[in-house]
Amino acid sequence: MARIAVTGATGNVGAALVRLLADGGHEVAAISRHQRPTAEPADDTVRSFVADLADPASLTKALDGVDALFLLVAGDDAHGVLDVAKRSGVGHVVLLSSQGARTRPRSYPHPVAFEDAVRTSGLGWTILRPSGFATNAFQWVPGVRSARTVEAPFVDVALPVVDPADLAAVVARVLSDVVGGAGAHDGAAYTLTGPAAISPRDQAAAIGLAIGDAVRVVELDRDEALARMSAVMPPAVADATLDLLGRPTADEAAVSTDVGRLLGRPASSFAEWATRNAPAFR
């Protein structure tokens, strides 16, 4: 039985990934920064660890004897994290990076630095570059629940957002292949998107259909959006994100087939995500 470590084990991707790996018969070291993952299997296939990627030494116990590592872009010492992984016997790293690392490297230096560190680590590696997450729509929950309203910038600009459940399934497939001896993913980089580009206006319509009530759209200007986003992220990151949302490159607006090819099924649509998460918006 292979042992796989999952960082961000309580997050959108990590929590689902832990379940998928455990259900697939792997031992899982579930790593989170502030709390232990919940709803673990009763047969001890999942062991929980509190550790922080900003403190590589804190990962030592969690990574001991691990065959493969799912790594988030977090903290500032990617080389330190990878050094601990290498000393612990990790053979392969699957990095969840960002599409912006390839399309806008100057605007997203942090994931670029992690990608560079992974490539030069001496470990086997696979890089995953997702587009925006469908779950970003959860920011609209208060407005939809209170006034059936979505407020967003660039409401008619369409991008192929990806369902984090698909990301978790892709990561599980790649890690299972890697620890099973398949070398197809070694040195590979995949772009992960949804099956079609969709604008905020059409996302709002999909949420409305899912909850059975019309949702109104109010367009924010760039300054309004920047002020709101800067309250929850560094202003430079907010500014770069707005550039992507408002003026996507051809690559950023394009649909990738990598999710379908890796999973053997179509990527999930935003409408499917909205239907599955309708209770949050009601």
matplotlib code that plots the C-alpha trace (Angstrom):
import matplotlib.pyplot as plt

x = [0.0, 1.5, 1.6, 0.6, 0.8, -1.8, -1.1, -4.1, -6.1, -9.1, -9.4, -11.6, -9.3, -7.5, -10.5, -12.0, -8.6, -8.0, -11.3, -10.6, -7.1, -8.3, -11.2, -8.6, -6.7, -3.8, -2.5, -2.8, -0.9, -3.4, -1.6, -3.3, -2.1, -4.5, -6.8, -7.0, -9.1, -12.5, -14.6, -11.6, -12.0, -12.2, -9.6, -6.6, -5.8, -5.7, -3.4, -3.7, -0.9, -0.8, 2.1, 2.8, 4.4, 5.9, 7.9, 9.4, 10.8, 7.3, 6.6, 9.2, 7.0, 4.2, 6.4, 8.3, 8.0, 5.8, 6.0, 4.3, 3.3, 0.5, 1.9, 0.1, 1.8, 2.0, 4.7, 7.9, 10.4, 9.6, 13.2, 13.0, 9.8, 11.3, 14.5, 12.5, 10.4, 13.6, 15.2, 12.0, 12.0, 9.3, 9.8, 7.3, 5.6, 2.4, 2.2, -1.0, 0.2, -1.8, -2.6, -1.2, 2.3, 2.4, 0.3, 1.3, 4.5, 5.4, 2.1, 2.2, 5.8, 4.9, 3.7, 6.4, 9.0, 7.4, 7.3, 11.0, 11.8, 9.9, 11.6, 15.1, 14.4, 15.8, 12.4, 9.9, 7.3, 4.0, 2.6, -1.1, -2.2, -6.0, -8.0, -10.2, -12.3, -16.1, -16.1, -15.1, -18.8, -19.3, -18.4, -21.8, -23.7, -24.7, -26.0, -27.9, -29.4, -30.4, -31.4, -31.0, -28.2, -24.7, -22.2, -19.1, -16.8, -16.6, -19.9, -19.8, -16.2, -16.2, -13.6, -13.6, -13.7, -13.0, -14.8, -12.5, -14.0, -12.6, -9.2, -9.3, -10.2, -7.3, -4.8, -6.0, -5.6, -2.1, -0.9, -2.4, -0.7, 2.6, 2.7, 1.5, 4.6, 3.2, 5.7, 3.3, 3.0, 6.7, 7.8, 4.3, 2.4, -1.4, -3.8, -7.1, -10.3, -14.0, -15.7, -16.7, -16.0, -18.8, -19.3, -20.3, -23.7, -24.2, -22.9, -25.6, -28.2, -27.0, -27.2, -30.7, -31.8, -30.3, -32.2, -35.4, -35.4, -34.0, -30.7, -30.1, -26.6, -25.0, -21.7, -19.0, -16.4, -12.8, -12.1, -15.0, -13.9, -10.3, -11.3, -13.3, -10.7, -7.9, -9.7, -9.0, -5.8, -2.7, -3.6, -1.0, -2.6, -6.1, -4.9, -3.4, -6.5, -8.7, -6.4, -7.0, -10.8, -11.2, -8.7, -7.9, -5.4, -6.4, -4.9, -6.7, -10.1, -9.4, -10.8, -8.2, -9.0, -6.7, -9.4, -11.4, -8.3, -7.0, -10.4, -11.9, -15.1, -16.1, -15.1, -18.0, -19.9, -20.5, -24.2, -23.5, -21.4, -24.2, -26.9, -24.7, -24.2, -27.6, -28.4, -25.6, -27.4, -30.9]
y = [0.0, 3.4, 6.3, 9.7, 13.1, 15.8, 19.4, 21.7, 18.6, 20.7, 22.8, 22.7, 20.2, 18.6, 17.4, 15.6, 14.3, 12.7, 10.8, 9.7, 8.4, 6.6, 5.0, 4.0, 1.9, 4.3, 5.4, 9.2, 11.7, 14.6, 17.8, 21.0, 24.2, 24.9, 22.0, 18.3, 17.0, 15.5, 12.6, 10.3, 6.6, 4.4, 2.0, 4.3, 4.7, 8.4, 10.0, 13.7, 16.1, 19.8, 21.4, 24.7, 25.0, 28.2, 26.2, 23.3, 21.5, 21.1, 18.7, 16.2, 13.8, 14.0, 13.2, 10.3, 7.3, 9.0, 7.9, 10.9, 14.4, 16.7, 20.2, 23.5, 26.8, 28.2, 29.7, 31.2, 28.4, 25.9, 24.6, 24.0, 22.0, 20.0, 19.3, 17.9, 15.8, 14.4, 13.5, 11.8, 9.5, 11.2, 10.1, 12.3, 15.7, 16.8, 20.6, 22.5, 25.7, 28.2, 28.9, 32.4, 30.9, 30.2, 33.0, 35.9, 34.9, 38.4, 38.8, 35.5, 35.1, 32.9, 29.9, 30.4, 30.1, 26.9, 25.4, 26.2, 24.7, 21.5, 21.1, 21.4, 19.4, 16.1, 14.5, 13.2, 15.9, 16.8, 20.3, 21.1, 24.5, 25.1, 28.0, 29.9, 27.8, 27.4, 27.8, 31.4, 31.9, 31.2, 34.9, 35.7, 33.6, 36.6, 38.7, 35.8, 34.7, 38.2, 39.9, 37.4, 39.6, 38.9, 41.8, 41.3, 43.1, 42.2, 40.4, 39.5, 38.2, 34.4, 32.1, 28.3, 27.9, 24.5, 22.4, 21.7, 18.2, 17.6, 18.9, 16.4, 13.6, 14.5, 14.7, 11.3, 9.8, 11.2, 10.2, 6.7, 6.2, 7.5, 5.3, 2.4, 2.6, 4.5, 7.0, 8.8, 11.9, 12.4, 15.8, 16.6, 19.9, 19.9, 22.8, 22.1, 24.0, 23.5, 22.3, 25.7, 29.4, 31.1, 34.7, 35.9, 36.8, 33.3, 31.9, 33.9, 32.5, 29.0, 29.6, 31.0, 27.9, 25.7, 27.5, 28.0, 31.8, 34.5, 36.2, 39.8, 40.9, 44.2, 45.1, 46.6, 49.0, 48.1, 50.5, 49.1, 45.5, 46.4, 47.9, 44.8, 42.3, 44.2, 43.7, 39.9, 39.7, 41.8, 44.7, 43.6, 40.2, 41.8, 44.0, 41.1, 39.0, 41.8, 42.1, 38.4, 38.6, 41.6, 41.1, 37.3, 36.1, 33.6, 30.8, 31.9, 31.9, 28.6, 25.3, 22.6, 18.9, 17.7, 17.0, 14.9, 13.1, 12.3, 11.3, 9.6, 11.7, 15.3, 18.0, 19.1, 22.2, 25.3, 24.4, 21.0, 22.6, 25.1, 22.4, 20.4, 23.5, 25.0, 24.7, 27.2, 29.9, 29.4]
z = [0.0, -1.1, 1.3, -0.1, 1.7, 1.0, 2.0, 2.4, 3.5, 4.7, 1.5, -1.5, -3.3, -0.5, 1.5, -1.5, -2.5, 0.9, 0.6, -2.9, -2.1, 1.0, -0.9, -3.5, -0.9, -0.2, 3.2, 3.4, 5.5, 5.7, 6.4, 7.4, 9.0, 11.8, 12.2, 11.7, 8.9, 10.0, 8.9, 8.5, 7.7, 10.8, 9.6, 10.1, 6.4, 7.0, 9.6, 10.3, 10.9, 11.8, 9.9, 8.0, 4.6, 5.8, 8.3, 6.3, 9.4, 10.7, 7.8, 8.8, 10.8, 8.3, 5.3, 6.9, 4.6, 2.1, -1.5, -3.2, -2.2, -3.3, -2.8, -2.6, -3.5, 0.0, 2.2, 0.7, 1.1, -1.7, -1.7, 2.0, 1.7, -1.2, 0.8, 3.6, 1.2, -0.4, 2.9, 4.0, 0.9, -1.2, -4.8, -6.7, -6.2, -7.8, -7.6, -7.7, -9.4, -11.4, -15.1, -14.5, -13.9, -17.6, -19.1, -16.7, -15.0, -14.0, -12.3, -10.5, -9.3, -6.3, -8.3, -10.9, -8.1, -6.8, -10.3, -10.8, -7.4, -8.2, -11.6, -10.0, -6.9, -8.2, -7.5, -10.0, -10.6, -12.3, -12.5, -12.6, -13.7, -13.1, -14.3, -11.9, -9.5, -9.8, -6.0, -6.3, -6.9, -3.2, -2.6, -4.1, -1.5, 0.8, -2.1, -3.6, -0.3, 0.8, -2.5, -5.3, -6.6, -7.9, -8.0, -10.2, -12.6, -16.3, -16.2, -19.9, -20.1, -20.3, -18.8, -18.5, -14.7, -13.3, -10.6, -7.7, -7.5, -10.9, -9.7, -6.8, -9.2, -11.5, -8.7, -7.3, -10.8, -11.3, -7.8, -8.1, -11.5, -10.1, -7.0, -9.2, -11.3, -14.3, -15.6, -18.0, -15.7, -14.9, -16.1, -17.4, -17.0, -17.4, -17.8, -16.1, -17.1, -17.3, -20.5, -21.7, -21.0, -19.0, -18.0, -14.5, -16.0, -17.2, -13.9, -12.1, -14.5, -13.7, -10.0, -10.5, -12.4, -9.6, -6.8, -8.9, -8.7, -10.9, -9.9, -10.9, -12.0, -11.0, -12.7, -10.6, -12.2, -11.8, -8.9, -6.9, -7.6, -6.7, -3.4, -2.4, -3.5, -1.8, 1.5, 1.3, -0.8, -1.5, -3.8, -6.4, -6.6, -6.8, -9.6, -11.6, -11.0, -12.4, -15.5, -16.1, -15.5, -17.7, -20.5, -20.6, -23.1, -25.8, -23.7, -20.6, -22.5, -24.2, -23.0, -22.2, -22.9, -20.1, -17.5, -19.9, -21.1, -17.6, -16.2, -19.2, -18.9, -19.7, -17.2, -15.0, -16.2, -14.0, -14.2, -12.7, -9.9, -9.2, -9.0, -6.6, -4.4, -4.7, -0.9, -0.2, -2.3, -1.1]

ax = plt.figure().add_subplot(projection="3d")
ax.plot(x, y, z, "-o")
ax.set_aspect("equal")
plt.show()
